[in-house]
Amino acid sequence: MAETPSRLPLDRIAASLRRERARAGLSLSELAKRAGIAKSTLSQLEAASGNPSMETIWALGVALGVPFSALVEPPAAAVRVIRAGQGPTVASEQAPYVATLLSASPPGARRDIYHLRAEPGAARTSEPHIPGTVEHLIVSTGRVKAGPAGELVELDPGDYLTYRGDVPHSYEALAPGTTFVLVMQHV
């Protein structure tokens, strides 16, 4: 069984719960009742303590009418890197299963998913795509240097990078047999 990561984004979850509960106009008691959890558990979560399971966070998201990702994902940055083994992780109570959210799809977004193979040599330079394009890259094998011009980042297997695709950007394999998944999101 895989080791359970100890990094839960408790401060982020707490702030998101408070924000979404206030937006919905719900009391602690009412939200706890709708989610099927104890009021004391919800109170602890809003105070950034406790150890919520995936199921608890999911139930709260459903009760609030927001996706799971709205409670655990950090605010978006122009260029964001998630290194292998990092990111908001939540373990299941029901199985040896740990989820790491890399990116939630915004409403109305379209995505194209590519699996790429690259070898060291020249960088693959890409001109800007249509306005609003965002690229998400996850390294499978090898090493990659990628990102917008002037903000290139070196990535190892399991690392995640997101950046605007509507500006000049590039990809360069740094090791033989490099493979990665590229998701192009068009809003």
Phi and psi in degrees as a GROMACS rama.xvg file:
@    title "Ramachandran Plot"
@    xaxis  label "Phi"
@    yaxis  label "Psi"
@TYPE xy
-69.0407  147.923  ALA-2
-70.0355  137.598  GLU-3
-80.2084  123.984  THR-4
-61.4099  146.889  PRO-5
-98.584  -1.38339  SER-6
-92.627  93.6681  ARG-7
-102.923  137.105  LEU-8
-77.1706  63.7692  PRO-9
-59.5649  -42.2612  LEU-10
-62.9172  -41.4004  ASP-11
-66.2166  -44.0498  ARG-12
-61.6052  -44.844  ILE-13
-59.8606  -49.3771  ALA-14
-63.375  -40.7849  ALA-15
-65.4228  -42.0657  SER-16
-62.1588  -46.1966  LEU-17
-61.3505  -44.9328  ARG-18
-62.1038  -49.0725  ARG-19
-71.274  -33.5659  GLU-20
-66.9204  -41.1726  ARG-21
-66.1331  -41.8041  ALA-22
-59.6258  -39.1641  ARG-23
-81.4324  -10.5793  ALA-24
68.2794  35.5881  GLY-25
-106.46  145.072  LEU-26
-79.938  166.131  SER-27
-55.6315  -46.6423  LEU-28
-60.794  -44.7629  SER-29
-67.0786  -42.8649  GLU-30
-65.3722  -43.534  LEU-31
-58.9976  -42.8202  ALA-32
-63.0363  -46.829  LYS-33
-63.6329  -33.6292  ARG-34
-86.4874  -12.1732  ALA-35
73.2738  32.6352  GLY-36
-124.479  164.754  ILE-37
-70.5231  143.171  ALA-38
-58.4881  -38.0684  LYS-39
-63.9231  -35.4045  SER-40
-64.6099  -45.8879  THR-41
-62.5417  -41.8841  LEU-42
-59.6015  -43.6312  SER-43
-62.4946  -42.4992  GLN-44
-64.2708  -40.2594  LEU-45
-69.9972  -17.3452  GLU-46
-95.3643  8.66628  ALA-47
63.2348  36.046  ALA-48
-127.371  174.993  SER-49
91.1092  -176.566  GLY-50
-141.198  78.1022  ASN-51
-68.0877  142.527  PRO-52
-86.2111  167.664  SER-53
-56.9377  -42.0417  MET-54
-63.7079  -39.6704  GLU-55
-64.915  -46.6954  THR-56
-64.4102  -40.0548  ILE-57
-62.6696  -45.0546  TRP-58
-61.2258  -39.2187  ALA-59
-66.9113  -40.7515  LEU-60
-61.0542  -44.1978  GLY-61
-62.3854  -45.6772  VAL-62
-63.3943  -30.5923  ALA-63
-89.8322  -11.2656  LEU-64
74.5754  30.1998  GLY-65
-127.456  153.45  VAL-66
-68.685  154.531  PRO-67
-46.8934  -44.045  PHE-68
-60.1944  -30.2597  SER-69
-65.6624  -19.777  ALA-70
-95.4703  -18.1015  LEU-71
-121.845  -19.7937  VAL-72
-79.5418  138.082  GLU-73
-71.1302  161.228  PRO-74
-57.491  144.028  PRO-75
-68.7295  140.821  ALA-76
-117.514  161.81  ALA-77
-62.4419  -44.016  ALA-78
-127.918  125.01  VAL-79
-132.114  134.233  ARG-80
-118.041  133.745  VAL-81
-120.709  113.198  ILE-82
-75.6563  153.531  ARG-83
-53.763  132.368  ALA-84
84.6508  1.35169  GLY-85
-115.389  178.108  GLN-86
103.833  165.368  GLY-87
-69.3093  113.393  PRO-88
-116.785  144.043  THR-89
-138.909  131.956  VAL-90
-95.061  150.617  ALA-91
-84.7046  149.095  SER-92
-84.3772  -20.284  GLU-93
-96.0393  -16.0876  GLN-94
-159.197  162.065  ALA-95
-74.4221  79.1808  PRO-96
-141.609  128.368  TYR-97
-128.521  128.686  VAL-98
-105.892  134.818  ALA-99
-119.351  112.997  THR-100
-77.48  122.923  LEU-101
-96.9298  -40.7075  LEU-102
-164.579  134.194  SER-103
-93.5965  145.361  ALA-104
-80.8093  123.405  SER-105
-67.6419  155.79  PRO-106
-56.3845  137.399  PRO-107
77.1261  5.24666  GLY-108
-80.0102  151.015  ALA-109
-117.632  142.741  ARG-110
-130.324  140.363  ARG-111
-113.121  136.972  ASP-112
-118.179  130.164  ILE-113
-127.169  144.331  TYR-114
-107.872  123.368  HIS-115
-116.33  144.899  LEU-116
-118.084  137.205  ARG-117
-146.419  151.189  ALA-118
-121.541  153.807  GLU-119
-58.0591  151.448  PRO-120
148.929  -131.693  GLY-121
-78.8309  148.437  ALA-122
-72.6015  147.757  ALA-123
-91.9791  107.572  ARG-124
-92.28  135.633  THR-125
-120.43  132.85  SER-126
-72.8642  162.84  GLU-127
-57.502  138.542  PRO-128
-86.4707  -173.269  HIS-129
-57.7989  149.136  ILE-130
-53.871  138.603  PRO-131
91.0511  -3.89776  GLY-132
-68.8734  135.626  THR-133
-126.137  135.266  VAL-134
-108.127  143.894  GLU-135
-124.773  128.557  HIS-136
-127.637  131.028  LEU-137
-126.541  122.285  ILE-138
-80.5974  129.5  VAL-139
-94.723  -55.1596  SER-140
-136.585  156.788  THR-141
77.6265  -153.069  GLY-142
-140.959  146.987  ARG-143
-134.184  142.426  VAL-144
-110.547  121.222  LYS-145
-149.305  166.19  ALA-146
132.185  -176.706  GLY-147
-69.3533  152.985  PRO-148
-52.4683  130.644  ALA-149
85.3297  -5.88204  GLY-150
-133.84  34.0616  GLU-151
-66.6561  143.06  LEU-152
-129.028  137.633  VAL-153
-88.0015  133.147  GLU-154
-125.251  145.714  LEU-155
-110.966  171.202  ASP-156
-53.0719  132.36  PRO-157
90.7827  -14.4963  GLY-158
-72.8997  150.334  ASP-159
-124.384  140.301  TYR-160
-137.25  137.284  LEU-161
-128.982  146.497  THR-162
-164.274  163.338  TYR-163
-65.7847  132.508  ARG-164
-99.2898  -0.0543134  GLY-165
-96.281  23.1493  ASP-166
-132.085  160.257  VAL-167
-57.3799  136.409  PRO-168
-151.245  169.416  HIS-169
-150.868  165.487  SER-170
-133.187  137.49  TYR-171
-142.402  123.014  GLU-172
-71.4155  134.991  ALA-173
-109.317  -4.47492  LEU-174
-143.806  149.339  ALA-175
-60.4964  148.021  PRO-176
69.7362  28.0385  GLY-177
-72.9741  132.765  THR-178
-134.28  147.48  THR-179
-155.108  159.847  PHE-180
-101.944  131.976  VAL-181
-120.837  124.536  LEU-182
-111.63  120.89  VAL-183
-101.94  119.005  MET-184
-104.544  123.509  GLN-185
-113.032  117.913  HIS-186
